C-alpha cells in the first residue's frame, strides 16, 4: 500500500473522526480515531502520512489508516 501525504482539514475529536485532504488527489479522505498510529489529538492543519483502504461502512469511499504526524522541520518529534 502506498504511503500518502495530506493535511487534516476537518476534525471532530469528540465524535472520533477526521478528514484528511490528500495532497495528490485533493480529495478529502475519512478516517476514524482507530486509524491513527500514536498521537490522536491533532489540530486542523496538521500534516500527516497515511494509507488508503476501502471503507467497509460506505461503498466506493476510501478510508485513511496508519495516520501519522509528519514532523515539522527541526522538530525532535519522530513519526511513528
PDB file with SEQRES, HELIX, SHEET and CRYST1 records, atoms N, CA, C and O in Angstrom:
SEQRES   1 A   80  UNK UNK UNK UNK UNK UNK UNK UNK UNK UNK UNK UNK UNK          
SEQRES   2 A   80  UNK UNK UNK UNK UNK UNK UNK UNK UNK UNK UNK UNK UNK          
SEQRES   3 A   80  UNK UNK UNK UNK UNK UNK UNK UNK UNK UNK UNK UNK UNK          
SEQRES   4 A   80  UNK UNK UNK UNK UNK UNK UNK UNK UNK UNK UNK UNK UNK          
SEQRES   5 A   80  UNK UNK UNK UNK UNK UNK UNK UNK UNK UNK UNK UNK UNK          
SEQRES   6 A   80  UNK UNK UNK UNK UNK UNK UNK UNK UNK UNK UNK UNK UNK          
SEQRES   7 A   80  UNK UNK                                                      
HELIX    1 AA1 UNK A   13  UNK A   15  5                                   3    
HELIX    2 AA2 UNK A   33  UNK A   35  5                                   3    
SHEET    1 AA1 6 UNK A   4  UNK A  12  0                                        
SHEET    2 AA1 6 UNK A  17  UNK A  22 -1                                        
SHEET    3 AA1 6 UNK A  28  UNK A  32 -1                                        
SHEET    4 AA1 6 UNK A  62  UNK A  69  1                                        
SHEET    5 AA1 6 UNK A  47  UNK A  54 -1                                        
SHEET    6 AA1 6 UNK A   4  UNK A  12 -1                                        
CRYST1    1.000    1.000    1.000  90.00  90.00  90.00 P 1           1          
ATOM      1  N   UNK A   1       0.836  -1.189   0.000  1.00  0.00           N  
ATOM      2  CA  UNK A   1       0.000   0.000   0.000  1.00  0.00           C  
ATOM      3  C   UNK A   1       0.879   1.250   0.000  1.00  0.00           C  
ATOM      4  O   UNK A   1       1.851   1.350   0.749  1.00  0.00           O  
ATOM      5  N   UNK A   2       0.526   2.159  -0.824  1.00  0.00           N  
ATOM      6  CA  UNK A   2       1.282   3.397  -0.976  1.00  0.00           C  
ATOM      7  C   UNK A   2       1.056   4.333   0.219  1.00  0.00           C  
ATOM      8  O   UNK A   2      -0.065   4.486   0.702  1.00  0.00           O  
ATOM      9  N   UNK A   3       2.139   4.947   0.677  1.00  0.00           N  
ATOM     10  CA  UNK A   3       2.039   5.952   1.738  1.00  0.00           C  
ATOM     11  C   UNK A   3       1.789   7.296   1.071  1.00  0.00           C  
ATOM     12  O   UNK A   3       2.494   7.681   0.138  1.00  0.00           O  
ATOM     13  N   UNK A   4       0.777   8.004   1.561  1.00  0.00           N  
ATOM     14  CA  UNK A   4       0.398   9.306   1.005  1.00  0.00           C  
ATOM     15  C   UNK A   4       0.654  10.395   2.031  1.00  0.00           C  
ATOM     16  O   UNK A   4       0.890  10.111   3.205  1.00  0.00           O  
ATOM     17  N   UNK A   5       0.605  11.631   1.589  1.00  0.00           N  
ATOM     18  CA  UNK A   5       0.754  12.794   2.463  1.00  0.00           C  
ATOM     19  C   UNK A   5      -0.493  13.662   2.313  1.00  0.00           C  
ATOM     20  O   UNK A   5      -1.104  13.726   1.246  1.00  0.00           O  
ATOM     21  N   UNK A   6      -0.853  14.327   3.412  1.00  0.00           N  
ATOM     22  CA  UNK A   6      -2.002  15.208   3.356  1.00  0.00           C  
ATOM     23  C   UNK A   6      -2.085  16.096   4.581  1.00  0.00           C  
ATOM     24  O   UNK A   6      -1.169  16.134   5.403  1.00  0.00           O  
ATOM     25  N   UNK A   7      -3.201  16.814   4.691  1.00  0.00           N  
ATOM     26  CA  UNK A   7      -3.421  17.771   5.771  1.00  0.00           C  
ATOM     27  C   UNK A   7      -4.781  17.511   6.398  1.00  0.00           C  
ATOM     28  O   UNK A   7      -5.772  17.326   5.691  1.00  0.00           O  
ATOM     29  N   UNK A   8      -4.828  17.498   7.734  1.00  0.00           N  
ATOM     30  CA  UNK A   8      -6.116  17.372   8.418  1.00  0.00           C  
ATOM     31  C   UNK A   8      -6.921  18.632   8.120  1.00  0.00           C  
ATOM     32  O   UNK A   8      -6.486  19.740   8.435  1.00  0.00           O  
ATOM     33  N   UNK A   9      -8.095  18.463   7.513  1.00  0.00           N  
ATOM     34  CA  UNK A   9      -8.909  19.614   7.136  1.00  0.00           C  
ATOM     35  C   UNK A   9     -10.128  19.788   8.022  1.00  0.00           C  
ATOM     36  O   UNK A   9     -10.574  20.913   8.249  1.00  0.00           O  
ATOM     37  N   UNK A  10     -10.666  18.700   8.519  1.00  0.00           N  
ATOM     38  CA  UNK A  10     -11.854  18.741   9.364  1.00  0.00           C  
ATOM     39  C   UNK A  10     -11.641  17.777  10.514  1.00  0.00           C  
ATOM     40  O   UNK A  10     -11.297  16.614  10.303  1.00  0.00           O  
ATOM     41  N   UNK A  11     -11.844  18.259  11.731  1.00  0.00           N  
ATOM     42  CA  UNK A  11     -11.595  17.439  12.916  1.00  0.00           C  
ATOM     43  C   UNK A  11     -12.823  17.409  13.813  1.00  0.00           C  
ATOM     44  O   UNK A  11     -13.377  18.451  14.162  1.00  0.00           O  
ATOM     45  N   UNK A  12     -13.234  16.221  14.175  1.00  0.00           N  
ATOM     46  CA  UNK A  12     -14.332  16.011  15.112  1.00  0.00           C  
ATOM     47  C   UNK A  12     -13.847  15.050  16.196  1.00  0.00           C  
ATOM     48  O   UNK A  12     -14.352  13.932  16.289  1.00  0.00           O  
ATOM     49  N   UNK A  13     -12.869  15.465  17.026  1.00  0.00           N  
ATOM     50  CA  UNK A  13     -12.306  14.539  18.023  1.00  0.00           C  
ATOM     51  C   UNK A  13     -13.345  14.039  19.023  1.00  0.00           C  
ATOM     52  O   UNK A  13     -13.219  12.929  19.540  1.00  0.00           O  
ATOM     53  N   UNK A  14     -14.368  14.843  19.299  1.00  0.00           N  
ATOM     54  CA  UNK A  14     -15.417  14.406  20.217  1.00  0.00           C  
ATOM     55  C   UNK A  14     -16.287  13.305  19.607  1.00  0.00           C  
ATOM     56  O   UNK A  14     -16.956  12.566  20.330  1.00  0.00           O  
ATOM     57  N   UNK A  15     -16.276  13.199  18.274  1.00  0.00           N  
ATOM     58  CA  UNK A  15     -17.042  12.163  17.569  1.00  0.00           C  
ATOM     59  C   UNK A  15     -16.127  11.094  16.973  1.00  0.00           C  
ATOM     60  O   UNK A  15     -16.588  10.176  16.295  1.00  0.00           O  
ATOM     61  N   UNK A  16     -14.821  11.225  17.235  1.00  0.00           N  
ATOM     62  CA  UNK A  16     -13.809  10.239  16.842  1.00  0.00           C  
ATOM     63  C   UNK A  16     -13.573  10.098  15.340  1.00  0.00           C  
ATOM     64  O   UNK A  16     -13.164   9.031  14.882  1.00  0.00           O  
ATOM     65  N   UNK A  17     -13.826  11.167  14.559  1.00  0.00           N  
ATOM     66  CA  UNK A  17     -13.460  11.074  13.157  1.00  0.00           C  
ATOM     67  C   UNK A  17     -12.893  12.392  12.631  1.00  0.00           C  
ATOM     68  O   UNK A  17     -13.090  13.466  13.201  1.00  0.00           O  
ATOM     69  N   UNK A  18     -12.173  12.249  11.505  1.00  0.00           N  
ATOM     70  CA  UNK A  18     -11.421  13.342  10.916  1.00  0.00           C  
ATOM     71  C   UNK A  18     -11.466  13.193   9.397  1.00  0.00           C  
ATOM     72  O   UNK A  18     -11.824  12.132   8.886  1.00  0.00           O  
ATOM     73  N   UNK A  19     -11.104  14.255   8.676  1.00  0.00           N  
ATOM     74  CA  UNK A  19     -10.923  14.186   7.233  1.00  0.00           C  
ATOM     75  C   UNK A  19      -9.538  14.716   6.902  1.00  0.00           C  
ATOM     76  O   UNK A  19      -9.072  15.699   7.479  1.00  0.00           O  
ATOM     77  N   UNK A  20      -8.895  14.045   5.964  1.00  0.00           N  
ATOM     78  CA  UNK A  20      -7.548  14.396   5.514  1.00  0.00           C  
ATOM     79  C   UNK A  20      -7.627  14.761   4.037  1.00  0.00           C  
ATOM     80  O   UNK A  20      -8.169  13.991   3.245  1.00  0.00           O  
ATOM     81  N   UNK A  21      -7.097  15.919   3.651  1.00  0.00           N  
ATOM     82  CA  UNK A  21      -7.035  16.301   2.240  1.00  0.00           C  
ATOM     83  C   UNK A  21      -5.768  15.687   1.660  1.00  0.00           C  
ATOM     84  O   UNK A  21      -4.656  16.039   2.054  1.00  0.00           O  
ATOM     85  N   UNK A  22      -5.950  14.767   0.722  1.00  0.00           N  
ATOM     86  CA  UNK A  22      -4.853  14.084   0.047  1.00  0.00           C  
ATOM     87  C   UNK A  22      -4.132  15.080  -0.857  1.00  0.00           C  
ATOM     88  O   UNK A  22      -4.752  15.694  -1.725  1.00  0.00           O  
ATOM     89  N   UNK A  23      -2.813  15.242  -0.655  1.00  0.00           N  
ATOM     90  CA  UNK A  23      -2.024  16.178  -1.469  1.00  0.00           C  
ATOM     91  C   UNK A  23      -2.116  15.866  -2.953  1.00  0.00           C  
ATOM     92  O   UNK A  23      -2.187  16.775  -3.781  1.00  0.00           O  
ATOM     93  N   UNK A  24      -2.114  14.590  -3.286  1.00  0.00           N  
ATOM     94  CA  UNK A  24      -2.063  14.175  -4.682  1.00  0.00           C  
ATOM     95  C   UNK A  24      -3.391  14.383  -5.410  1.00  0.00           C  
ATOM     96  O   UNK A  24      -3.415  14.946  -6.504  1.00  0.00           O  
ATOM     97  N   UNK A  25      -4.493  13.933  -4.811  1.00  0.00           N  
ATOM     98  CA  UNK A  25      -5.793  13.982  -5.498  1.00  0.00           C  
ATOM     99  C   UNK A  25      -6.637  15.194  -5.119  1.00  0.00           C  
ATOM    100  O   UNK A  25      -7.548  15.565  -5.859  1.00  0.00           O  
ATOM    101  N   UNK A  26      -6.347  15.819  -3.976  1.00  0.00           N  
ATOM    102  CA  UNK A  26      -7.163  16.917  -3.492  1.00  0.00           C  
ATOM    103  C   UNK A  26      -8.457  16.454  -2.833  1.00  0.00           C  
ATOM    104  O   UNK A  26      -9.257  17.274  -2.382  1.00  0.00           O  
ATOM    105  N   UNK A  27      -8.659  15.146  -2.778  1.00  0.00           N  
ATOM    106  CA  UNK A  27      -9.864  14.563  -2.203  1.00  0.00           C  
ATOM    107  C   UNK A  27      -9.780  14.547  -0.674  1.00  0.00           C  
ATOM    108  O   UNK A  27      -8.705  14.335  -0.114  1.00  0.00           O  
ATOM    109  N   UNK A  28     -10.914  14.772  -0.002  1.00  0.00           N  
ATOM    110  CA  UNK A  28     -10.974  14.634   1.454  1.00  0.00           C  
ATOM    111  C   UNK A  28     -11.261  13.183   1.788  1.00  0.00           C  
ATOM    112  O   UNK A  28     -12.253  12.615   1.331  1.00  0.00           O  
ATOM    113  N   UNK A  29     -10.383  12.583   2.593  1.00  0.00           N  
ATOM    114  CA  UNK A  29     -10.457  11.171   2.944  1.00  0.00           C  
ATOM    115  C   UNK A  29     -10.872  11.039   4.409  1.00  0.00           C  
ATOM    116  O   UNK A  29     -10.269  11.656   5.287  1.00  0.00           O  
ATOM    117  N   UNK A  30     -11.887  10.244   4.667  1.00  0.00           N  
ATOM    118  CA  UNK A  30     -12.373   9.985   6.024  1.00  0.00           C  
ATOM    119  C   UNK A  30     -11.363   9.136   6.789  1.00  0.00           C  
ATOM    120  O   UNK A  30     -10.717   8.266   6.206  1.00  0.00           O  
ATOM    121  N   UNK A  31     -11.225   9.381   8.085  1.00  0.00           N  
ATOM    122  CA  UNK A  31     -10.504   8.474   8.967  1.00  0.00           C  
ATOM    123  C   UNK A  31     -11.148   8.509  10.346  1.00  0.00           C  
ATOM    124  O   UNK A  31     -11.624   9.543  10.814  1.00  0.00           O  
ATOM    125  N   UNK A  32     -11.144   7.354  10.969  1.00  0.00           N  
ATOM    126  CA  UNK A  32     -11.654   7.199  12.336  1.00  0.00           C  
ATOM    127  C   UNK A  32     -10.457   7.267  13.269  1.00  0.00           C  
ATOM    128  O   UNK A  32      -9.326   7.013  12.852  1.00  0.00           O  
ATOM    129  N   UNK A  33     -10.697   7.605  14.524  1.00  0.00           N  
ATOM    130  CA  UNK A  33      -9.621   7.694  15.511  1.00  0.00           C  
ATOM    131  C   UNK A  33      -8.822   6.386  15.578  1.00  0.00           C  
ATOM    132  O   UNK A  33      -7.629   6.409  15.882  1.00  0.00           O  
ATOM    133  N   UNK A  34      -9.462   5.257  15.299  1.00  0.00           N  
ATOM    134  CA  UNK A  34      -8.761   3.967  15.316  1.00  0.00           C  
ATOM    135  C   UNK A  34      -7.740   3.854  14.186  1.00  0.00           C  
ATOM    136  O   UNK A  34      -6.890   2.964  14.220  1.00  0.00           O  
ATOM    137  N   UNK A  35      -7.806   4.738  13.183  1.00  0.00           N  
ATOM    138  CA  UNK A  35      -6.858   4.726  12.078  1.00  0.00           C  
ATOM    139  C   UNK A  35      -5.554   5.436  12.372  1.00  0.00           C  
ATOM    140  O   UNK A  35      -4.636   5.405  11.553  1.00  0.00           O  
ATOM    141  N   UNK A  36      -5.454   6.082  13.540  1.00  0.00           N  
ATOM    142  CA  UNK A  36      -4.240   6.809  13.901  1.00  0.00           C  
ATOM    143  C   UNK A  36      -3.215   5.896  14.551  1.00  0.00           C  
ATOM    144  O   UNK A  36      -3.560   4.995  15.316  1.00  0.00           O  
ATOM    145  N   UNK A  37      -1.963   6.139  14.238  1.00  0.00           N  
ATOM    146  CA  UNK A  37      -0.839   5.470  14.889  1.00  0.00           C  
ATOM    147  C   UNK A  37      -0.205   6.497  15.815  1.00  0.00           C  
ATOM    148  O   UNK A  37       0.384   7.472  15.349  1.00  0.00           O  
ATOM    149  N   UNK A  38      -0.318   6.291  17.096  1.00  0.00           N  
ATOM    150  CA  UNK A  38       0.277   7.242  18.037  1.00  0.00           C  
ATOM    151  C   UNK A  38      -0.681   8.349  18.420  1.00  0.00           C  
ATOM    152  O   UNK A  38      -1.861   8.105  18.672  1.00  0.00           O  
ATOM    153  N   UNK A  39      -0.167   9.571  18.462  1.00  0.00           N  
ATOM    154  CA  UNK A  39      -0.905  10.750  18.934  1.00  0.00           C  
ATOM    155  C   UNK A  39      -2.171  11.000  18.120  1.00  0.00           C  
ATOM    156  O   UNK A  39      -2.124  11.033  16.890  1.00  0.00           O  
ATOM    157  N   UNK A  40      -3.307  11.176  18.804  1.00  0.00           N  
ATOM    158  CA  UNK A  40      -4.578  11.359  18.115  1.00  0.00           C  
ATOM    159  C   UNK A  40      -5.066  12.800  18.168  1.00  0.00           C  
ATOM    160  O   UNK A  40      -5.705  13.257  17.220  1.00  0.00           O  
ATOM    161  N   UNK A  41      -4.793  13.518  19.225  1.00  0.00           N  
ATOM    162  CA  UNK A  41      -5.309  14.887  19.389  1.00  0.00           C  
ATOM    163  C   UNK A  41      -4.512  15.858  18.522  1.00  0.00           C  
ATOM    164  O   UNK A  41      -3.733  16.666  19.028  1.00  0.00           O  
ATOM    165  N   UNK A  42      -4.718  15.766  17.214  1.00  0.00           N  
ATOM    166  CA  UNK A  42      -4.009  16.627  16.270  1.00  0.00           C  
ATOM    167  C   UNK A  42      -4.966  17.693  15.759  1.00  0.00           C  
ATOM    168  O   UNK A  42      -6.103  17.377  15.408  1.00  0.00           O  
ATOM    169  N   UNK A  43      -4.533  18.941  15.710  1.00  0.00           N  
ATOM    170  CA  UNK A  43      -5.416  20.022  15.260  1.00  0.00           C  
ATOM    171  C   UNK A  43      -5.518  20.106  13.734  1.00  0.00           C  
ATOM    172  O   UNK A  43      -4.696  19.555  13.001  1.00  0.00           O  
ATOM    173  N   UNK A  44      -6.550  20.810  13.288  1.00  0.00           N  
ATOM    174  CA  UNK A  44      -6.739  21.106  11.869  1.00  0.00           C  
ATOM    175  C   UNK A  44      -5.470  21.761  11.332  1.00  0.00           C  
ATOM    176  O   UNK A  44      -4.858  22.590  12.005  1.00  0.00           O  
ATOM    177  N   UNK A  45      -5.085  21.387  10.125  1.00  0.00           N  
ATOM    178  CA  UNK A  45      -3.881  21.944   9.519  1.00  0.00           C  
ATOM    179  C   UNK A  45      -2.639  21.104   9.734  1.00  0.00           C  
ATOM    180  O   UNK A  45      -1.592  21.392   9.154  1.00  0.00           O  
ATOM    181  N   UNK A  46      -2.735  20.068  10.561  1.00  0.00           N  
ATOM    182  CA  UNK A  46      -1.596  19.184  10.820  1.00  0.00           C  
ATOM    183  C   UNK A  46      -1.294  18.354   9.581  1.00  0.00           C  
ATOM    184  O   UNK A  46      -2.203  17.812   8.952  1.00  0.00           O  
ATOM    185  N   UNK A  47      -0.014  18.256   9.231  1.00  0.00           N  
ATOM    186  CA  UNK A  47       0.433  17.445   8.099  1.00  0.00           C  
ATOM    187  C   UNK A  47       0.619  16.015   8.570  1.00  0.00           C  
ATOM    188  O   UNK A  47       1.204  15.775   9.626  1.00  0.00           O  
ATOM    189  N   UNK A  48       0.111  15.047   7.775  1.00  0.00           N  
ATOM    190  CA  UNK A  48       0.166  13.640   8.150  1.00  0.00           C  
ATOM    191  C   UNK A  48       0.521  12.747   6.968  1.00  0.00           C  
ATOM    192  O   UNK A  48       0.307  13.095   5.807  1.00  0.00           O  
ATOM    193  N   UNK A  49       1.075  11.574   7.309  1.00  0.00           N  
ATOM    194  CA  UNK A  49       1.236  10.465   6.369  1.00  0.00           C  
ATOM    195  C   UNK A  49       0.044   9.551   6.600  1.00  0.00           C  
ATOM    196  O   UNK A  49      -0.499   9.515   7.704  1.00  0.00           O  
ATOM    197  N   UNK A  50      -0.378   8.803   5.566  1.00  0.00           N  
ATOM    198  CA  UNK A  50      -1.467   7.849   5.735  1.00  0.00           C  
ATOM    199  C   UNK A  50      -1.497   6.866   4.568  1.00  0.00           C  
ATOM    200  O   UNK A  50      -0.832   7.067   3.551  1.00  0.00           O  
ATOM    201  N   UNK A  51      -2.271   5.811   4.729  1.00  0.00           N  
ATOM    202  CA  UNK A  51      -2.519   4.834   3.676  1.00  0.00           C  
ATOM    203  C   UNK A  51      -4.028   4.816   3.426  1.00  0.00           C  
ATOM    204  O   UNK A  51      -4.814   5.125   4.321  1.00  0.00           O  
ATOM    205  N   UNK A  52      -4.424   4.457   2.215  1.00  0.00           N  
ATOM    206  CA  UNK A  52      -5.843   4.415   1.875  1.00  0.00           C  
ATOM    207  C   UNK A  52      -6.292   2.968   1.672  1.00  0.00           C  
ATOM    208  O   UNK A  52      -5.625   2.175   1.008  1.00  0.00           O  
ATOM    209  N   UNK A  53      -7.458   2.650   2.275  1.00  0.00           N  
ATOM    210  CA  UNK A  53      -8.101   1.345   2.104  1.00  0.00           C  
ATOM    211  C   UNK A  53      -9.584   1.595   1.813  1.00  0.00           C  
ATOM    212  O   UNK A  53     -10.081   2.695   2.055  1.00  0.00           O  
ATOM    213  N   UNK A  54     -10.294   0.585   1.294  1.00  0.00           N  
ATOM    214  CA  UNK A  54     -11.742   0.745   1.101  1.00  0.00           C  
ATOM    215  C   UNK A  54     -12.436   0.896   2.460  1.00  0.00           C  
ATOM    216  O   UNK A  54     -12.028   0.282   3.445  1.00  0.00           O  
ATOM    217  N   UNK A  55     -13.468   1.705   2.498  1.00  0.00           N  
ATOM    218  CA  UNK A  55     -14.247   1.916   3.715  1.00  0.00           C  
ATOM    219  C   UNK A  55     -15.306   0.816   3.795  1.00  0.00           C  
ATOM    220  O   UNK A  55     -16.177   0.732   2.930  1.00  0.00           O  
ATOM    221  N   UNK A  56     -15.237  -0.018   4.821  1.00  0.00           N  
ATOM    222  CA  UNK A  56     -16.165  -1.146   4.941  1.00  0.00           C  
ATOM    223  C   UNK A  56     -17.599  -0.709   5.232  1.00  0.00           C  
ATOM    224  O   UNK A  56     -18.534  -1.483   5.028  1.00  0.00           O  
ATOM    225  N   UNK A  57     -17.779   0.523   5.705  1.00  0.00           N  
ATOM    226  CA  UNK A  57     -19.129   1.011   6.026  1.00  0.00           C  
ATOM    227  C   UNK A  57     -19.775   1.788   4.894  1.00  0.00           C  
ATOM    228  O   UNK A  57     -20.992   1.975   4.880  1.00  0.00           O  
ATOM    229  N   UNK A  58     -18.967   2.241   3.942  1.00  0.00           N  
ATOM    230  CA  UNK A  58     -19.505   3.075   2.866  1.00  0.00           C  
ATOM    231  C   UNK A  58     -18.868   2.645   1.543  1.00  0.00           C  
ATOM    232  O   UNK A  58     -17.683   2.885   1.311  1.00  0.00           O  
ATOM    233  N   UNK A  59     -19.648   2.021   0.695  1.00  0.00           N  
ATOM    234  CA  UNK A  59     -19.141   1.533  -0.591  1.00  0.00           C  
ATOM    235  C   UNK A  59     -18.583   2.681  -1.430  1.00  0.00           C  
ATOM    236  O   UNK A  59     -19.107   3.795  -1.407  1.00  0.00           O  
ATOM    237  N   UNK A  60     -17.535   2.398  -2.155  1.00  0.00           N  
ATOM    238  CA  UNK A  60     -16.886   3.355  -3.058  1.00  0.00           C  
ATOM    239  C   UNK A  60     -16.302   4.578  -2.357  1.00  0.00           C  
ATOM    240  O   UNK A  60     -16.047   5.596  -3.002  1.00  0.00           O  
ATOM    241  N   UNK A  61     -16.089   4.490  -1.053  1.00  0.00           N  
ATOM    242  CA  UNK A  61     -15.494   5.616  -0.323  1.00  0.00           C  
ATOM    243  C   UNK A  61     -14.188   5.142   0.318  1.00  0.00           C  
ATOM    244  O   UNK A  61     -14.180   4.143   1.038  1.00  0.00           O  
ATOM    245  N   UNK A  62     -13.098   5.842   0.065  1.00  0.00           N  
ATOM    246  CA  UNK A  62     -11.834   5.448   0.689  1.00  0.00           C  
ATOM    247  C   UNK A  62     -11.795   5.842   2.162  1.00  0.00           C  
ATOM    248  O   UNK A  62     -12.555   6.696   2.617  1.00  0.00           O  
ATOM    249  N   UNK A  63     -10.896   5.201   2.887  1.00  0.00           N  
ATOM    250  CA  UNK A  63     -10.699   5.494   4.308  1.00  0.00           C  
ATOM    251  C   UNK A  63      -9.198   5.498   4.583  1.00  0.00           C  
ATOM    252  O   UNK A  63      -8.466   4.660   4.057  1.00  0.00           O  
ATOM    253  N   UNK A  64      -8.743   6.433   5.401  1.00  0.00           N  
ATOM    254  CA  UNK A  64      -7.321   6.511   5.743  1.00  0.00           C  
ATOM    255  C   UNK A  64      -7.041   5.672   6.985  1.00  0.00           C  
ATOM    256  O   UNK A  64      -7.817   5.665   7.941  1.00  0.00           O  
ATOM    257  N   UNK A  65      -5.910   4.965   6.946  1.00  0.00           N  
ATOM    258  CA  UNK A  65      -5.427   4.203   8.105  1.00  0.00           C  
ATOM    259  C   UNK A  65      -3.946   4.518   8.286  1.00  0.00           C  
ATOM    260  O   UNK A  65      -3.337   5.184   7.448  1.00  0.00           O  
ATOM    261  N   UNK A  66      -3.377   4.039   9.376  1.00  0.00           N  
ATOM    262  CA  UNK A  66      -1.948   4.259   9.673  1.00  0.00           C  
ATOM    263  C   UNK A  66      -1.592   5.738   9.591  1.00  0.00           C  
ATOM    264  O   UNK A  66      -0.543   6.100   9.060  1.00  0.00           O  
ATOM    265  N   UNK A  67      -2.471   6.596  10.121  1.00  0.00           N  
ATOM    266  CA  UNK A  67      -2.271   8.046  10.079  1.00  0.00           C  
ATOM    267  C   UNK A  67      -1.186   8.419  11.088  1.00  0.00           C  
ATOM    268  O   UNK A  67      -1.287   8.098  12.272  1.00  0.00           O  
ATOM    269  N   UNK A  68      -0.143   9.103  10.597  1.00  0.00           N  
ATOM    270  CA  UNK A  68       0.987   9.508  11.443  1.00  0.00           C  
ATOM    271  C   UNK A  68       1.351  10.957  11.172  1.00  0.00           C  
ATOM    272  O   UNK A  68       1.247  11.444  10.046  1.00  0.00           O  
ATOM    273  N   UNK A  69       1.767  11.614  12.196  1.00  0.00           N  
ATOM    274  CA  UNK A  69       2.217  13.001  12.120  1.00  0.00           C  
ATOM    275  C   UNK A  69       3.456  13.117  11.238  1.00  0.00           C  
ATOM    276  O   UNK A  69       4.371  12.299  11.339  1.00  0.00           O  
ATOM    277  N   UNK A  70       3.489  14.135  10.369  1.00  0.00           N  
ATOM    278  CA  UNK A  70       4.714  14.491   9.642  1.00  0.00           C  
ATOM    279  C   UNK A  70       5.403  15.527  10.516  1.00  0.00           C  
ATOM    280  O   UNK A  70       4.894  16.637  10.671  1.00  0.00           O  
ATOM    281  N   UNK A  71       6.546  15.186  11.088  1.00  0.00           N  
ATOM    282  CA  UNK A  71       7.227  16.155  11.970  1.00  0.00           C  
ATOM    283  C   UNK A  71       7.613  17.432  11.229  1.00  0.00           C  
ATOM    284  O   UNK A  71       8.029  17.393  10.071  1.00  0.00           O  
ATOM    285  N   UNK A  72       7.469  18.540  11.903  1.00  0.00           N  
ATOM    286  CA  UNK A  72       7.895  19.831  11.347  1.00  0.00           C  
ATOM    287  C   UNK A  72       9.406  19.828  11.206  1.00  0.00           C  
ATOM    288  O   UNK A  72      10.090  19.198  12.013  1.00  0.00           O  
ATOM    289  N   UNK A  73       9.954  20.515  10.201  1.00  0.00           N  
ATOM    290  CA  UNK A  73      11.409  20.595  10.055  1.00  0.00           C  
ATOM    291  C   UNK A  73      12.044  21.111  11.338  1.00  0.00           C  
ATOM    292  O   UNK A  73      11.592  22.107  11.903  1.00  0.00           O  
ATOM    293  N   UNK A  74      13.078  20.442  11.792  1.00  0.00           N  
ATOM    294  CA  UNK A  74      13.777  20.848  13.001  1.00  0.00           C  
ATOM    295  C   UNK A  74      13.127  20.338  14.279  1.00  0.00           C  
ATOM    296  O   UNK A  74      13.636  20.581  15.374  1.00  0.00           O  
ATOM    297  N   UNK A  75      11.992  19.623  14.147  1.00  0.00           N  
ATOM    298  CA  UNK A  75      11.292  19.083  15.307  1.00  0.00           C  
ATOM    299  C   UNK A  75      12.010  17.858  15.826  1.00  0.00           C  
ATOM    300  O   UNK A  75      12.627  17.118  15.061  1.00  0.00           O  
ATOM    301  N   UNK A  76      11.930  17.644  17.131  1.00  0.00           N  
ATOM    302  CA  UNK A  76      12.526  16.439  17.715  1.00  0.00           C  
ATOM    303  C   UNK A  76      11.529  15.289  17.741  1.00  0.00           C  
ATOM    304  O   UNK A  76      11.879  14.171  18.119  1.00  0.00           O  
ATOM    305  N   UNK A  77      10.264  15.560  17.333  1.00  0.00           N  
ATOM    306  CA  UNK A  77       9.231  14.520  17.319  1.00  0.00           C  
ATOM    307  C   UNK A  77       9.461  13.605  16.131  1.00  0.00           C  
ATOM    308  O   UNK A  77       9.766  14.058  15.027  1.00  0.00           O  
ATOM    309  N   UNK A  78       9.312  12.313  16.373  1.00  0.00           N  
ATOM    310  CA  UNK A  78       9.556  11.300  15.341  1.00  0.00           C  
ATOM    311  C   UNK A  78       8.225  10.729  14.890  1.00  0.00           C  
ATOM    312  O   UNK A  78       7.370  10.433  15.725  1.00  0.00           O  
ATOM    313  N   UNK A  79       8.025  10.565  13.567  1.00  0.00           N  
ATOM    314  CA  UNK A  79       6.803   9.911  13.048  1.00  0.00           C  
ATOM    315  C   UNK A  79       6.860   8.446  13.393  1.00  0.00           C  
ATOM    316  O   UNK A  79       7.875   7.792  13.154  1.00  0.00           O  
ATOM    317  N   UNK A  80       5.786   7.915  13.952  1.00  0.00           N  
ATOM    318  CA  UNK A  80       5.768   6.505  14.350  1.00  0.00           C  
ATOM    319  C   UNK A  80       4.921   5.704  13.409  1.00  0.00           C  
ATOM    320  O   UNK A  80       4.784   4.493  13.581  1.00  0.00           O  
TER     321      UNK A  80                                                      
END                                                                             
